[in-house]
Amino acid sequence: MDIPATICAVTGAARATRAARIQQLWGGWGEIVRYRLDGAAQPSVIVKVVQPPGRLRRGDRSAARKRRSYQVEAAFYQGHAAQCAARVPAPLHISPGLFVLEDLDAAGFSGRSGGAAACVDWLADFHAGFLGRAPAGLWPVGTYWHLETRPDELQSMPRGPLRDAAVALDARLAGARAQTLLHGDAKRANFCFGPHSVAAVDFQYVGGGCGVRDLAYLLGSLLSDAELFRAADPLADRYFARLRAGLPADADGAAVEAEWRALLPVAWADFERFLAGWAPGHRSGPYAAAQTRAALRAL
């Protein structure tokens, strides 16, 4: 593919020059590169090139999941990003294996660290804007640790109460009446920070679900164990206040909050279930362990 020519065609640039490789994609599936532009309205764009690393083996669940994830990301940018209530990079060109996206650094989101509150606000806006939206073209259930997509990890789990409860935990989350679109990998590394707000990237695991699947994962990525005991509840309060403020007038915000608050410990336990199978011998931090015990007692 002629990447510079494609960039020039969609941006009106006279020339597109490869400037810097930002990172290799997980598992060697390609790369993310910044291109500098001459003669365009924007100074640069971000290009994500997806190339499977060699011949994929039949029956390789991980490879199939990865391939599907990039198809989902393309579907998000093509069919959902324009309606997103939270800041995401504007898609300039999407085709199989090639994403040309707005450069968030050039748009004022060049920071790679920042406060937890801004990330929580972004997540609440994202969920509020997509409440009730069908995950057309996306994962039916968002998040990369979703039980149905992780049978190998389930089999690797040590026997015990958490493994025994895996299906029930997933069913509780899947049975929530209020559903939205989940980011699916809402961790600090996927946020770009500006002076007053944040934007997010990496939409490979967007899909349907109740918002606390994302919230529990986000809090775990933002806060240390000691910080979780002090700040998790205030940040959850902030999330729900922001969520309710962003919902349409005809939505029952109180009902959504009540349902999702009750499911927050279940979401913590569900992610702990994944970790226990993905990294057998994994030991939970005390906050996650306490939330997991609460969820198991409530089943």
C-alpha positions as CSV (number, residue, x, y, z in Angstrom):
1,M,0.0,0.0,0.0
2,D,1.2,3.5,-0.8
3,I,0.7,5.1,2.6
4,P,2.1,8.6,1.8
5,A,-0.2,8.8,-1.2
6,T,-3.2,7.8,0.8
7,I,-2.4,10.3,3.5
8,C,-2.0,13.1,0.9
9,A,-5.3,12.1,-0.7
10,V,-7.3,12.3,2.5
11,T,-5.6,15.4,4.0
12,G,-4.8,17.5,0.9
13,A,-1.2,17.5,1.9
14,A,1.5,18.1,-0.8
15,R,3.8,15.6,0.9
16,A,3.6,13.1,3.8
17,T,6.9,12.1,5.4
18,R,7.4,9.3,7.9
19,A,8.6,11.1,11.1
20,A,8.8,8.6,14.0
21,R,7.6,5.2,15.0
22,I,5.5,5.6,18.1
23,Q,5.2,1.9,19.0
24,Q,5.0,-1.6,17.7
25,L,1.6,-3.2,18.0
26,W,1.2,-6.0,20.6
27,G,2.6,-9.3,19.4
28,G,4.3,-7.8,16.4
29,W,1.0,-7.1,14.5
30,G,2.2,-3.9,13.0
31,E,3.1,-0.4,14.1
32,I,1.9,3.1,14.9
33,V,3.8,5.9,13.1
34,R,3.6,9.7,13.0
35,Y,3.7,11.3,9.5
36,R,4.6,14.9,9.1
37,L,2.6,16.8,6.5
38,D,3.5,19.7,4.1
39,G,0.7,21.8,2.7
40,A,-2.1,20.5,4.9
41,A,-4.4,22.0,7.5
42,Q,-2.9,19.8,10.2
43,P,0.9,19.4,10.7
44,S,0.8,15.6,11.2
45,V,-1.3,12.5,11.3
46,I,-1.0,9.1,13.1
47,V,-1.0,6.0,11.0
48,K,-1.7,2.5,12.4
49,V,-0.6,-0.3,10.1
50,V,-1.9,-3.8,11.0
51,Q,0.0,-6.8,9.6
52,P,-0.4,-10.3,11.1
53,P,3.1,-11.6,12.1
54,G,3.4,-14.4,9.6
55,R,1.0,-17.2,8.7
56,L,-1.7,-17.7,11.4
57,R,-2.3,-21.2,12.6
58,R,-5.8,-22.7,12.3
59,G,-7.5,-22.8,15.6
60,D,-5.3,-20.2,17.2
61,R,-7.8,-18.4,19.5
62,S,-5.5,-15.6,20.4
63,A,-4.7,-14.8,16.8
64,A,-8.3,-14.9,15.8
65,R,-9.2,-12.6,18.7
66,K,-6.5,-10.2,17.7
67,R,-7.6,-10.2,14.0
68,R,-11.2,-9.5,15.0
69,S,-10.1,-6.8,17.4
70,Y,-8.7,-4.7,14.5
71,Q,-11.9,-5.2,12.5
72,V,-13.9,-4.0,15.5
73,E,-11.6,-0.9,15.9
74,A,-12.3,-0.1,12.2
75,A,-16.0,-0.5,12.8
76,F,-15.9,1.8,15.8
77,Y,-14.2,4.6,13.9
78,Q,-16.4,4.2,10.8
79,G,-19.8,3.8,12.6
80,H,-19.6,5.2,16.1
81,A,-16.8,7.7,16.6
82,A,-18.7,10.6,15.1
83,Q,-21.4,10.2,17.8
84,C,-19.0,9.8,20.7
85,A,-19.6,12.2,23.5
86,A,-16.0,11.8,24.7
87,R,-12.9,12.9,22.9
88,V,-11.4,10.4,20.5
89,P,-9.1,10.9,17.4
90,A,-11.0,11.8,14.3
91,P,-10.7,9.0,11.7
92,L,-9.4,10.4,8.4
93,H,-9.1,7.1,6.5
94,I,-10.0,3.5,7.5
95,S,-9.4,0.6,5.2
96,P,-8.3,-3.1,5.9
97,G,-5.0,-2.9,7.8
98,L,-4.7,0.9,7.6
99,F,-5.9,3.6,10.0
100,V,-5.1,7.3,9.3
101,L,-6.1,9.2,12.4
102,E,-6.0,12.7,13.8
103,D,-2.8,13.3,15.7
104,L,-3.9,14.0,19.3
105,D,-0.6,15.5,20.2
106,A,-1.1,18.2,17.6
107,A,-4.7,18.7,18.9
108,G,-3.4,19.6,22.4
109,F,-3.4,16.2,24.0
110,S,0.3,15.6,24.2
111,G,0.5,14.6,27.9
112,R,1.0,10.9,28.8
113,S,0.2,11.3,32.5
114,G,-2.4,13.1,34.4
115,G,-5.1,13.0,37.1
116,A,-7.4,10.1,37.6
117,A,-10.5,12.4,37.7
118,A,-10.1,13.4,34.1
119,C,-10.0,9.8,33.0
120,V,-13.1,9.0,35.1
121,D,-14.9,11.9,33.5
122,W,-14.0,10.7,30.0
123,L,-15.3,7.2,30.8
124,A,-18.6,8.6,32.2
125,D,-19.1,10.8,29.1
126,F,-18.4,7.8,26.8
127,H,-20.9,5.6,28.6
128,A,-23.6,8.2,28.9
129,G,-23.4,9.1,25.2
130,F,-23.8,5.5,24.1
131,L,-26.3,4.3,26.7
132,G,-28.8,1.9,25.0
133,R,-26.8,1.9,21.7
134,A,-26.5,-1.5,20.0
135,P,-22.9,-2.6,19.4
136,A,-23.3,-2.9,15.6
137,G,-20.1,-4.3,14.1
138,L,-18.4,-4.4,17.5
139,W,-17.9,-7.1,20.1
140,P,-21.3,-8.2,21.4
141,V,-19.7,-7.9,24.8
142,G,-16.8,-5.5,25.2
143,T,-13.6,-5.9,27.2
144,Y,-10.6,-8.1,26.2
145,W,-11.1,-10.3,29.3
146,H,-14.7,-11.3,28.6
147,L,-15.4,-14.8,29.7
148,E,-16.7,-16.2,26.4
149,T,-13.5,-15.1,24.6
150,R,-11.2,-16.6,27.3
151,P,-11.9,-20.3,27.6
152,D,-8.1,-21.1,27.9
153,E,-7.7,-18.8,30.8
154,L,-10.7,-20.3,32.5
155,Q,-9.2,-23.8,32.2
156,S,-5.9,-22.5,33.7
157,M,-7.6,-21.1,36.8
158,P,-6.8,-22.8,40.1
159,R,-9.9,-24.6,41.5
160,G,-11.8,-22.7,44.1
161,P,-14.7,-20.3,44.7
162,L,-13.7,-17.8,42.0
163,R,-13.4,-20.4,39.3
164,D,-16.7,-22.0,40.4
165,A,-18.4,-18.6,40.2
166,A,-17.0,-17.5,36.9
167,V,-20.1,-18.2,34.8
168,A,-22.4,-16.6,37.5
169,L,-20.3,-13.5,37.7
170,D,-20.4,-13.1,33.9
171,A,-24.1,-13.7,33.8
172,R,-24.8,-11.0,36.5
173,L,-22.9,-8.5,34.4
174,A,-24.4,-9.6,31.1
175,G,-27.9,-9.4,32.6
176,A,-27.8,-5.8,33.5
177,R,-30.8,-3.9,32.1
178,A,-28.8,-0.8,31.3
179,Q,-26.2,-1.4,28.6
180,T,-23.9,0.9,26.8
181,L,-20.7,0.7,24.7
182,L,-17.6,-0.2,26.7
183,H,-14.1,1.0,25.7
184,G,-12.9,-2.4,26.7
185,D,-9.3,-1.5,27.6
186,A,-9.7,1.8,29.5
187,K,-6.3,2.0,31.2
188,R,-4.0,5.0,31.9
189,A,-1.8,4.1,28.9
190,N,-4.7,4.6,26.5
191,F,-5.4,8.2,27.6
192,C,-3.8,11.3,26.2
193,F,-3.9,14.3,28.5
194,G,-4.5,18.0,27.6
195,P,-4.5,21.0,29.9
196,H,-8.2,20.6,30.9
197,S,-9.4,17.3,29.6
198,V,-8.3,13.9,28.1
199,A,-8.8,12.0,24.9
200,A,-8.6,8.2,24.5
201,V,-7.2,5.8,21.9
202,D,-7.2,2.0,21.3
203,F,-10.7,0.8,20.5
204,Q,-10.0,-2.8,19.6
205,Y,-12.2,-4.2,22.4
206,V,-15.2,-1.9,22.2
207,G,-18.5,-3.7,22.6
208,G,-21.7,-3.8,24.6
209,G,-22.0,-4.1,28.4
210,C,-22.6,-2.4,31.7
211,G,-20.3,0.5,32.4
212,V,-18.8,-0.7,35.6
213,R,-16.8,-3.4,33.7
214,D,-14.7,-0.4,32.3
215,L,-14.8,1.5,35.6
216,A,-13.4,-1.3,37.8
217,Y,-10.6,-1.9,35.3
218,L,-9.8,1.8,35.0
219,L,-9.6,2.4,38.7
220,G,-7.3,-0.6,39.0
221,S,-5.0,0.8,36.4
222,L,-5.0,4.4,37.9
223,L,-4.5,3.7,41.6
224,S,-2.2,1.8,43.8
225,D,-3.6,-0.6,46.4
226,A,-3.2,2.0,49.1
227,E,-4.8,4.7,46.9
228,L,-7.8,2.4,46.1
229,F,-8.9,2.2,49.7
230,R,-8.8,6.0,49.9
231,A,-9.9,7.2,46.4
232,A,-11.9,4.4,44.7
233,D,-15.2,5.4,46.3
234,P,-14.9,9.1,45.7
235,L,-13.9,8.5,42.1
236,A,-16.9,6.1,41.7
237,D,-19.1,8.9,43.1
238,R,-17.6,11.3,40.6
239,Y,-18.2,8.8,37.7
240,F,-21.9,8.3,38.6
241,A,-22.5,12.0,39.0
242,R,-20.9,12.8,35.6
243,L,-22.7,9.8,34.0
244,R,-26.2,11.0,35.2
245,A,-25.4,14.6,34.1
246,G,-24.6,13.3,30.6
247,L,-27.7,11.0,30.1
248,P,-30.6,12.1,27.9
249,A,-33.5,13.6,29.8
250,D,-35.7,10.6,29.3
251,A,-33.2,8.2,30.8
252,D,-33.7,7.0,34.4
253,G,-30.3,7.9,35.8
254,A,-31.2,6.8,39.3
255,A,-32.0,3.3,38.1
256,V,-28.9,3.1,36.0
257,E,-26.7,4.2,38.9
258,A,-28.4,1.8,41.4
259,E,-28.0,-1.2,39.1
260,W,-24.4,-0.4,38.1
261,R,-23.2,0.4,41.7
262,A,-24.5,-3.0,42.8
263,L,-22.5,-4.6,40.0
264,L,-19.2,-2.8,40.7
265,P,-17.8,-5.5,43.0
266,V,-18.9,-8.1,40.5
267,A,-16.9,-6.3,37.8
268,W,-13.8,-6.4,40.1
269,A,-14.3,-10.1,40.6
270,D,-14.8,-10.8,36.9
271,F,-11.4,-9.1,36.1
272,E,-9.8,-11.0,39.0
273,R,-11.1,-14.2,37.4
274,F,-9.3,-13.3,34.2
275,L,-6.1,-12.5,35.9
276,A,-6.2,-15.8,37.9
277,G,-6.3,-17.7,34.6
278,W,-4.0,-15.5,32.6
279,A,-1.3,-15.5,35.2
280,P,-1.9,-18.5,37.4
281,G,-0.4,-17.8,40.9
282,H,-1.5,-14.2,40.5
283,R,-2.2,-12.6,43.9
284,S,-4.8,-9.9,44.2
285,G,-4.1,-6.7,45.8
286,P,-6.1,-6.2,49.1
287,Y,-8.7,-3.9,47.6
288,A,-9.5,-6.1,44.6
289,A,-9.5,-9.2,46.9
290,A,-12.0,-7.4,49.2
291,Q,-14.3,-6.5,46.3
292,T,-14.1,-10.1,45.0
293,R,-15.1,-11.5,48.3
294,A,-18.0,-9.1,48.5
295,A,-19.2,-10.2,45.0
296,L,-18.9,-13.9,45.8
297,R,-20.9,-13.4,49.0
298,A,-23.6,-11.7,47.0
299,L,-24.1,-14.3,44.4
